[in-house]
Amino acid sequence: MSQQRINRRWLYVQRPAHESTAEHYQLDETTPAPTPADGELLIQAVWFSVDPYMRIQQSSFRTWEAPHPLNTVQGGGVVGVVVESRSPAFAPGDYVSAYTGWQLYATVAASAVRKLNPKDAPIEYSLGVLGMPGRTAYFGLLDAGKPKAGETVVVSAASGAVGLLVAQIAKIQKCRVVGIAGGQEKCNYLKSLGLDEVIDYKALPRSKDDVDYDAILAALKQACPQGVDIYFDNVGGTTTDAVFNLINLRARVIICGQITQYNGKLDSVEMGPRFLHRLIYTRATIQGILARDYVDRMDEMLPVMIDWLNSGKLKYEQTVVDGFEQLPSALNALFHGKNVGKMLVRA
């Protein structure tokens, strides 16, 4: 019975001023696993998603929702196996994708999970290329960006969970793609995927805690001689300032993430963006995107992404950390560029 199982939970107990580290969490290993009610499932998590948005939720200000409450389980997506089912639609042993957070056991309404078919793809892909990051990349680029063949697309954090997919989807759409990433190994990998140009921001001079503006602008000018038609922004900061000076007429700027601002700058942000006057001259548009806006279109995306994976058009990478106890350090590692592709923790 579930009452005989002891849960393991990471509780979010302290709001970080700068980096999010283990001191902002408390590991609880004393609480019995819950019991499912009618229409619910008890699932045991197998894979945990680790994402930059978790740091946004630790802001003390409202973002797309209220701040993550203290002394509660850290929210997040998981892949779990059904242990007990009080729903006729699921049986023990079924794999599901759910949002139950950093805990080993959880009850969840059967209507709130997605059943996974391991024959389609590895189950953990539902947290990456076939889940939230994939949805963000696919609809963010194709719906918001509306790419046309021959256009120049710049992708910052191009080796990350979303950026890696955006860059490849842009190539599938026959665009010219410029990726920005940190470190020679990541840049070499991006080049192997067929990107037209790759900028290693770690090889450029730095100013304070961000890449030097003049240096990144010069690198972008060289990589984008015809300007920028679509900028898929995952980082913000001086990189975005520099891109704004190169956007073409009717360019589309897609704001997906601002990772340079998350540690210590969420609640007292830097001045910027500082080059919005460029939007006047070019009549460009800026659009922010959230994966949740496209949840009801998963059936539209999944067959296409699975076909691209199976045909080899789309390569998928993930960084796996083993051990439930490693979740806080895995989240921190995202902000130090320790991942290629999707960051996952395996229980």
GIZIGI-V881744 format. One record per residue. N is the residue number from 1. OMEGA is omega in radians with two decimals (999 if undefined). BURIAL is I if it has 9 or more other ideal C-beta (glycine too) atoms within 8 Angstrom, else O. D_FIRST is the distance of its C-alpha to the first C-alpha in whole Angstrom. Layout:
((N OMEGA BURIAL D_FIRST) (N OMEGA BURIAL D_FIRST))
//
This chain:
((1 -3.09 O 0) (2 -3.12 I 4) (3 -3.13 O 5) (4 3.13 O 6) (5 3.08 O 7) (6 -3.11 O 11) (7 2.94 I 13) (8 -3.03 I 17) (9 2.96 I 19) (10 3.13 I 23) (11 3.09 I 24) (12 -2.95 I 28) (13 -3.09 O 30) (14 -3.11 O 33) (15 -3.09 O 36) (16 3.05 I 38) (17 -3.14 O 42) (18 3.14 O 42) (19 3.03 O 40) (20 -3.09 I 36) (21 -3.10 I 35) (22 -3.11 O 32) (23 3.12 O 33) (24 -3.12 I 32) (25 3.05 I 29) (26 3.13 O 26) (27 3.11 I 23) (28 3.13 I 20) (29 -3.06 O 18) (30 -3.02 O 17) (31 3.08 O 14) (32 3.05 I 11) (33 -3.12 I 9) (34 3.13 I 10) (35 -3.12 I 8) (36 3.02 I 11) (37 3.10 O 13) (38 3.14 O 15) (39 -3.11 O 17) (40 3.07 I 15) (41 2.88 I 13) (42 -3.13 I 11) (43 3.02 I 13) (44 -3.07 I 13) (45 3.11 I 17) (46 3.14 I 19) (47 3.11 I 23) (48 3.08 I 24) (49 3.07 I 27) (50 -2.95 I 30) (51 3.12 I 33) (52 -3.10 I 36) (53 3.12 O 35) (54 3.10 I 32) (55 3.07 I 35) (56 -3.12 I 37) (57 3.12 I 34) (58 3.02 I 35) (59 3.09 I 38) (60 3.12 O 39) (61 3.09 O 41) (62 3.05 O 39) (63 3.02 O 39) (64 3.09 O 38) (65 3.13 O 36) (66 3.11 O 35) (67 3.10 I 35) (68 -3.11 I 31) (69 3.10 O 30) (70 3.06 O 30) (71 3.05 O 27) (72 3.12 O 24) (73 3.06 I 23) (74 -3.14 I 25) (75 3.09 I 25) (76 3.12 I 26) (77 3.11 I 25) (78 2.82 I 22) (79 -3.10 I 21) (80 3.07 I 18) (81 -3.14 I 16) (82 3.11 I 13) (83 3.06 I 10) (84 -3.13 I 9) (85 2.98 I 12) (86 3.11 I 13) (87 3.13 I 17) (88 -3.09 O 19) (89 -3.09 O 20) (90 3.12 I 18) (91 3.05 O 15) (92 -3.10 O 13) (93 3.07 O 15) (94 3.04 I 18) (95 -3.11 I 19) (96 2.97 I 20) (97 -3.06 I 23) (98 3.06 I 22) (99 -3.09 O 23) (100 2.99 I 20) (101 -3.03 I 22) (102 3.06 I 22) (103 -3.04 I 18) (104 3.12 I 15) (105 3.09 I 13) (106 2.96 I 14) (107 -3.09 I 13) (108 3.09 I 17) (109 3.14 O 19) (110 -3.13 I 19) (111 -3.05 O 23) (112 3.14 O 23) (113 3.05 I 22) (114 3.12 O 24) (115 -3.09 I 23) (116 3.07 I 24) (117 -3.12 O 26) (118 3.11 O 27) (119 3.14 O 30) (120 -3.08 O 31) (121 3.04 I 31) (122 -3.00 O 29) (123 -3.10 I 26) (124 3.10 I 27) (125 3.14 I 30) (126 3.04 I 28) (127 -3.08 I 28) (128 -3.04 I 32) (129 3.13 I 35) (130 3.14 I 33) (131 -3.03 I 31) (132 3.12 I 33) (133 3.10 I 35) (134 3.12 I 36) (135 3.13 I 37) (136 -3.11 I 39) (137 -3.03 I 41) (138 -3.08 I 42) (139 3.11 I 42) (140 3.13 I 44) (141 -3.00 I 46) (142 -3.13 I 47) (143 -3.09 O 47) (144 -3.08 I 48) (145 -3.13 I 50) (146 -3.07 O 52) (147 3.06 I 53) (148 3.14 O 56) (149 3.11 O 57) (150 3.12 O 59) (151 3.10 I 58) (152 3.13 I 57) (153 3.05 I 54) (154 -3.11 I 53) (155 3.04 I 49) (156 -3.01 I 48) (157 -3.00 I 45) (158 3.07 I 46) (159 -3.13 I 43) (160 -3.04 I 40) (161 -3.14 I 38) (162 -3.06 I 40) (163 -3.14 I 43) (164 3.12 I 43) (165 3.12 I 42) (166 -3.10 I 45) (167 -3.12 I 47) (168 3.11 I 46) (169 3.09 I 46) (170 3.08 I 50) (171 3.09 I 51) (172 3.11 I 50) (173 3.07 I 52) (174 3.07 O 55) (175 2.96 I 55) (176 -2.95 I 56) (177 3.06 I 54) (178 3.13 I 54) (179 3.05 I 51) (180 -3.11 I 51) (181 -3.08 I 48) (182 3.09 O 48) (183 -3.07 I 49) (184 -3.11 O 51) (185 3.11 O 48) (186 -3.13 I 47) (187 3.09 I 50) (188 3.13 O 51) (189 3.13 I 48) (190 3.09 I 49) (191 3.13 I 52) (192 3.10 O 51) (193 3.08 I 49) (194 3.09 O 52) (195 -3.05 I 53) (196 3.10 O 56) (197 3.09 I 56) (198 3.13 I 54) (199 3.08 I 55) (200 -3.07 I 53) (201 3.13 I 53) (202 3.09 O 52) (203 -3.12 O 56) (204 3.07 I 58) (205 3.12 O 59) (206 3.06 O 57) (207 -3.02 O 58) (208 -3.07 O 56) (209 3.12 O 52) (210 3.11 I 53) (211 -3.13 I 55) (212 -3.05 I 58) (213 -3.10 I 59) (214 -3.11 O 63) (215 -3.12 I 61) (216 3.09 I 58) (217 3.13 I 61) (218 3.13 O 63) (219 3.14 I 60) (220 3.10 I 59) (221 3.13 I 63) (222 -3.10 O 64) (223 -3.06 I 60) (224 -3.08 I 61) (225 3.13 O 65) (226 3.14 O 64) (227 -3.05 I 62) (228 3.11 I 59) (229 3.13 I 58) (230 3.03 I 54) (231 3.08 I 52) (232 -2.93 I 48) (233 3.06 I 48) (234 -2.98 I 45) (235 -3.07 I 46) (236 3.07 I 49) (237 -3.04 I 51) (238 3.07 I 55) (239 3.12 I 54) (240 3.06 I 53) (241 -3.10 I 57) (242 -3.13 I 58) (243 -3.11 I 57) (244 3.14 I 58) (245 -3.10 I 62) (246 -3.07 I 62) (247 -3.11 I 60) (248 3.06 I 62) (249 3.14 O 63) (250 3.10 I 60) (251 3.10 I 58) (252 3.10 I 54) (253 -3.07 I 52) (254 -3.12 I 48) (255 3.13 I 46) (256 -3.13 I 43) (257 3.13 I 43) (258 -2.91 I 45) (259 3.10 I 43) (260 -3.07 I 46) (261 -2.96 I 46) (262 -3.10 I 42) (263 3.06 I 42) (264 -3.09 O 44) (265 3.14 I 46) (266 -3.03 I 44) (267 3.03 O 45) (268 -2.93 O 48) (269 3.03 O 49) (270 3.05 O 52) (271 3.09 O 55) (272 -0.08 I 55) (273 -2.99 O 55) (274 -3.05 O 59) (275 -3.13 O 60) (276 3.09 O 59) (277 3.10 O 63) (278 3.12 I 63) (279 3.10 I 61) (280 -3.06 O 64) (281 -3.04 O 66) (282 -3.06 I 64) (283 3.12 O 62) (284 3.13 I 59) (285 3.01 I 55) (286 3.09 O 52) (287 3.00 I 49) (288 -3.13 O 46) (289 3.01 I 42) (290 -3.12 O 39) (291 -3.09 I 36) (292 3.13 O 35) (293 -3.06 O 38) (294 -3.10 I 37) (295 -3.07 O 34) (296 3.13 O 35) (297 -3.13 I 37) (298 -3.13 I 34) (299 3.08 O 35) (300 -3.06 O 39) (301 -2.94 I 38) (302 -3.13 I 36) (303 -3.13 O 38) (304 -3.11 I 41) (305 3.12 I 39) (306 3.10 I 37) (307 3.12 O 41) (308 3.11 I 42) (309 -3.09 I 40) (310 -3.12 O 40) (311 -3.12 O 44) (312 3.11 O 44) (313 -3.07 O 46) (314 3.08 I 43) (315 -3.10 O 42) (316 3.13 I 38) (317 3.05 I 38) (318 3.08 I 35) (319 -3.03 I 34) (320 3.03 O 31) (321 -3.11 I 30) (322 3.02 O 27) (323 3.11 O 25) (324 -3.09 I 22) (325 -3.10 O 25) (326 -3.04 I 28) (327 3.13 I 27) (328 -3.14 I 30) (329 3.08 I 32) (330 3.08 I 32) (331 3.12 I 33) (332 -3.09 I 36) (333 3.11 I 37) (334 -3.03 I 37) (335 3.05 I 40) (336 3.05 O 42) (337 -3.07 O 42) (338 -3.07 O 40) (339 2.85 I 38) (340 -3.06 O 40) (341 -3.04 I 38) (342 3.06 I 34) (343 -3.14 I 33) (344 2.97 I 29) (345 3.10 I 26) (346 -3.07 I 24) (347 999 I 21))
//
